[in-house]
Amino acid sequence: MDYQTLRVEKEGALDWLIFNRPDALNALSRRMVAELHHYFDSLQDNHAVRVVAIRGEGRAFCAGLDMKDPERNSPRNTNEGMASQRRFSGLVMKMRRAPQPMIGLLHGFAAGGGFSIALGCDVRIAAEGTKMNCAFIKIGLSGCEMGSSYHLPRLIGTSNAAELLYTGRFVDAARALRIGLVSDVVPVDELIATGRALAADMLATAPLGLRLTKEAFWANVDAQALDAAVALEDRNQILTVANGDLDEGIAAFLGKRAPRWERDRN
């Protein structure tokens, strides 16, 4: 697909997914949402892409809904409204289902739907000066949108999450780091390099092991019991032993060489 609002740059097994509407602070237009759906759909059976880093072009990560979008129409009835709503909420669901870990590199503003997309990433790194908020409640909607009420309590606890969801207050990068909303805060000119280094560490792992780790991680965030979590972990370990990656990992460690994982050996 020839994207008009996104740019995808490939570095080996790393995809850079770049929001490319800088004049609109990368706000979510109808076209941009459709293109994001297309991209996330393409990841499901794509074994060549192992990690995705998401960033915004220009002065912001993503400023949320584009309220000036000429293609945006008010739904005529509840059915149309639900279909429109699901186009937005479905994005974070597809991010979670994608087998590739996603790294969110935030700068400027990550507001509203842009904040929810950031929350849908597996890891977030913020540039100094970044501001984030659940902007929905500021424009008459519920503060719970696009997975925000799912992700925020799990990331930062119920008190911090309630404050942000109920008020739409901005949280800056320093506080985001303090409460566990992001993993690191770096100068803006180091943001891309920091993301690339994290992606490189992920890419150094076995392809199957990395995919199974993301799958088990998110399944076990919601595991109802330790037994269920351990059962899934045990299944993953047996699968990675069966394809030979454990033997290769041990041999590479003892031989002081880089491993050649299962996909590299075939």
N, C-alpha and C positions, 0 to 999 in steps of 0.2 A: 504494500500500500504506500502511495506517495503522500506522506504526512504533510499537512500544512501548518499545524500548530505544535508539532513535536519534532525533535531531531533524535535519531538513534545513531550513536557512534560506537563502533565495535573495536575492542582491544582484545583480540584472542577470544577467550571464553567469557569476558566481561562485556556487558552492554551498558553504555551510558544512555539513560533515558532522560532527555533534556526537554523541559517545558520551554517552548520557543514562541512565546507571545510577550516579549519584554516590554513593549509599549503599553500593554494592559496589565503589567505586573503578573503575567502568566495566569490571569484569572481563567476560570473554567467556563469556556463557551460550550455550546451544544456540540460544535464540531470537535473541540478538544476532547470532550467526554467520549464521543464516538471513536476517536482515534486511540484513546487510552484503552477502551474496551478491545479494540482490534489488536493492539500490542500485547495486552495481558493474555488474551486468548491464544496468541501465537506462541506463548512460552510453554504451554502445558506439555507438549510432546517434543519440545526443542532441547535436545541433549547437548547441542553445541554451545548454548548459553548456560553458564553455570552460576553467575552472579549478576545482579542488576544494581547499578548505582543511579539514583534519581536526583536530579538537581534542576534548578531554574536558571534560565538565561536572564541577564540583566540585573535589576536591583532587588529581585524578590524570588523566593522559592515558588509560592503560589498564593495569590491574594483571595482565593475563594471564588464564589460564584460571580460570573461576569453579568452584572445587572444591566449592562448596556448592550448586551449581545442582541443584534437585530434578528437572530434566528430563534430567540427564546420566546415561546408562546405560553400564555396562561392556559392550563388544562381546562377543558370544557365540562368535565365531569370527574367523578371519583376514580373511574377506571383509568382515564387518561392521566390523572394526577398520580396514581400509584405507579403506572408505567414510567412516567417521568422521574418519580422519586427513585425507582429501582435502577434507572440508568446511572444515577449518582452513587447510591449505596452499593450497587453491584460491583463497583470498581474495587473497593477494599476487600470484598469477598473473593474476587478473582486474584487479588494480590496475595491473600492468605493461601489460596489453593495452588498457586504457582509453586513449582518445586524449587525454584531458585531463591536463595536469600536475597533480600532487598535492603539496600543501604540508602537511607534518606540523608541528603546533604543540604542542610537548611541555612538560608541566609535571608536578610531583609525581613519580609513578612511570610509567615506560614499561617494563614488565617482561614477560618471556616472550612470549606471543603479541602483546601490546601493543607490545613492542619490535620484533618482526618486522613488524608493520604499519607502524610508524614507518620501518623500513628500506625498506619497499616504496614509501614516498613518494619523489618526485623530489628534494625539498628538505626539510630538517629545520631548524627553529629551536627552540631550547630556552630555557625560562625559567630564571633563576637558581634553583639548588636542585634541579633535575631529576636523578633517578637512573634509570639504565637498566641492564638486564642480561638475559642469556640464562638465564632461570630454569629452563628445562626440566631441565638436568642436576642441579639441586638436588632434583628429585623423582623421580629414577631414570630419566629419559629421556635420550636423546642431546641434547647441546647444540645439535645441528644440526636446526633446526625452522623450518618456514614460510619457507624461503628464507634463513635466517640464514647458512648456510655459503656461500651464493652472494654475498650482499650485503656481508657484513663484510670479507672479504679485499680486495674491490674498493674499498671505502671507506677502510679504515684499515691495509691491509697485513697480511701473514700473521702476523707476530709478535703484534701487538695483537689480531688476530682470534682467534688460537689461545688466547691468554690468556683472553679473555672466553668463548669457546665451551667451553673445557676446565674452567673453574672456576665459571662463573655469577657471577663478581665484578661488583659494581656499578661503573659508570663515571659519574662526576658530570659536570655540564654543562661545567665548566672544562676537564677532560681531554677531553671529547667534542669541544670546539672545537679544542683543541690538536692532536688526531690526525685531524681532518677528518671526524668522525662527524656533526657539525652545521655549518651555515653561519654561525650567529650565536647568541649568548647575550644575552638581554635581561631586564630586570626583568619579573616575572610580570604586572604591570599594563600592560605595553607589548606583551605577546605578541600579542594579537589585532590591534592596530594595525599591528604589524610585518608580520604575515601579510597583512593587507589591503593594505598598501603594495606588498609583493612581488607579490601577485595583480594589483594594478592595473598594474604594469609588464608583466606577462605579457599582460594583457588589451589593452594598447595595441598589441600586435603583430597582424599579419594572422592571421585564424583558421586558414586553411590552412597557413600557414607555421609556426604554433605546433604544430599537430598533427603535421606532417611532421617537425618538429625533435625532438619526443619520440620518434617512431617511429625516426628515424635514430640518435638518441643511444643508445638502448638496444640497437638492433641492432649498433651499432658498438662498444659496450663489449665485445662478444664477437666482433667481426670477426676473421677469421683472417688477414687481410692488408690492407695499405693499399689495394690495388686494390679490394677489396670495399667498404671504407668510402667511398672516393671515388666509386665507381659509384652508391652509394645517395645520396650527397650531390648528385651531378650530376643524378640523376633528380628529386630534390626541387626543385632550383633551376629546372629546366625546367618543372615543374608550376606553380610559383608565378609564373614569367614568363608562362606560357600563359594564366593566369586574369586577368592584368592588374594584379596587385598590385604588381609591380615598377614599372611605369609610374606607378601612382598614388602609390607611396611616394616616387619621385623628384619628381613634380609637387608633392606635399604639402611635401616638404623645401624645394624651391626657392621655393614659394609661402608658406612659413612658416605653414602651417595644419595642422590635424589631418587625417590620411589617412582616406579613406572606402574601407575594404577591400571586397573582392569581395562578401561577404555583405551589407554595408551598401548597396552600389550596386544590388542586385537586389531 
